[in-house]
Amino acid sequence: IGGGIIGTTHARAALKAGHEVLHLERDPEPQSASVRNFGLIWVSGRKSGEELDVAIRAREIWEEIHQENPELIFRGNGSLTLAQNEAELRVMEECLEKSDSHLRRWEILGKKETQKVNPALRGNFLAALWCPLDGAVEPDSVLTSLRQGLSNHMNYIWRNSVDVVDIKSSGDRVTAVAKSGEIFEGDFLIHCPGADHSSIFKEQFDTAPIRKVYLQMMSTEPFSEEITTSIADADSMRYYPGYDVPSVAKLPPQHPIAEANHMQLLLVQRADATITMGDTHAYDEPFPFKLEEEPYEYLHDVASDLFGTKLPPIRHRWSGVYSQQTEGAICDRRRIAQNIISVTGPGGRGNTLAPAIAEETIKGLS
């Protein structure tokens, strides 16, 4: 249950393991976090240990998915995290001293070397941390492309506009009841609710180590140049645990707007030449229904400064909410009953880690 990236990659993993899959989605098309993100597959900043291992495995599976679905737009375009001062550059240098830096394939590039990788970058920066493992998919189309590939399999059935309101386990069978009264039965049920922590199994989620995170993002008009890589500013090193080295504490204070909104710049050019960038973070509910203009203007200025030209005007603004596990685990994967598993809470890593999370879930079904 759940047509987002977590649910869809679980459907794929179950099919590959030889199961028959009935895939249910509440909306006509998924419209939550899975379609409101950057489409980034972001290995570079993952926490050392299990999280990095899962990210690297997920990156391999994304390559497999692309081979299975050639029409799925996947780019192994790598990422450049840009340093604008010596303190930021020192963090990058210290990151290269980490024991797992070779797994991330990190490399520091000077400005001229950076511009060879991404000629559109002609602005204010000293150097860049290059990670060739990072990639990107198109959030508007990736789920559709994935399902089209799955639908070629005789053991896969997709049903949208099915609002499941009750799930029950009885012996070796599990039943899902839709709001319409329709009943679905199977041997096993995997529940992938995203940030909906209250519709089903609320009593479980009320005590689970998960929270919701609210963010704002934007996209611009088409940009006349090709942006060959994904881009991050050095503020991302304050947030991603992969950069947890002593020199992070010596970074200069964030800009007040960035600090107030827990911001970093992440940026990727879409297949239609528009630029998606963000993002802010808020953790205290209730979340605002009004979009704040100040963070958008700030991020647009930061990005323009890095490119050395004013980027195209903003065309679209939006907000989103995702589910985040709060105790350091890859996700919140819990056995509700012997034949019911719930999977949520990957945080902002969902698009990156989903294929490997799904693989582990299916391996654990027996």
C-alpha positions, 0 to 999 in steps of 0.5 A: 500500500502506497504508490510513492517511491518507497511503496513502488520500489517495494513492489519492484523488489517483491516482484523480483523475489518471485511474489505476485504484487497488488499495488494500491494507492490512495490518490489518482497519482501519488502527490506527496513527498515522492513527487515534491523533491529534487529527484536527487540520488545523493550518496556524498553526504550520507552518514558513515557506516550502515547509511553509506553502505545502503546508499551505495547499494541503492545507487547500484540498484538505481542503475539496474532500474534504469537498465530495466526501464530505458525510458526512465530518465536517470542521470549519473551526473555527479555532484559539486559542493562548492566552497566560497571561503577557506573555512569551507575548503578546510572542511572538504580537505578534512573530509578527504581524510576520512577512512571511507572517503574512497567509497564516496569517490570524493575529490577536491577540484580547483575552480578551473577543474570544477568549470571543466566538469560544469562550465556553467559555474562562473561565479563566486567560489574557490573550489568544489568537492566532487562526488561522481556517485551522485545522480538524479531522476525526474520526480514528475515521471520516475514513478510513472516510468517505474510502474510502466516497467512493472506493469509489463510483468504478469504478476503485477497489478496497479490500482489507484484511487483506492483509499484503504481505511482498515487492515487486519491480519487473520492467521496466514492471511491479511485483509485490506478494506477500502473506503469504497467497501472493496476488500483485498486479500493477500499473504503479506502486506507492506504498508508505506504511508509516507508522512501519513502517521494517523490514518492507519496504525496510528497507535503504533506511530504515536509512540514511534521515533518518527516526526514530520518535516516541512520544507519549501522548494522552487523551480525556475523558468528554463535556463539557456545553459546546460548544468551538467551536475547537481550542485550544493552550497557549503551549508549542506556540510552543516546538515549532512552527517557525511561531513561530520569532521571537527572543522565544521565547528569552525565554519563562519555563522550562517546567513540569518535567513539560512539559519532561521530556516535550517537551509542549504542550497541543493540544485539540479537542472531538470530534463526541460531545462528548468532548475529545481532548488531548495530547501528549507526545513521546519520541525514544529507542528502545526506547519504553516500553510503560507509559503514564505518568500524570503527563503526563495529570494535568498536561495535564488541569490545564492545560486546566481552568485555561484553561477555568476549570472542571474538565474531565470525567474522562479516559475513554481513554488511549493511545500512538502512534508516527509517522515523522518526517523529520529534515532539514526536508523535508515527508516522506521521499519516495523512488524505490525503483525506476522504478515504486516510490515510498515515502512516509513521515515527515511527522511530526506533520503527517501529517493536515494535509499528507497531501492535498497530499503525495499530490498532489505524488507523483502529479504526479511519477509521469511 
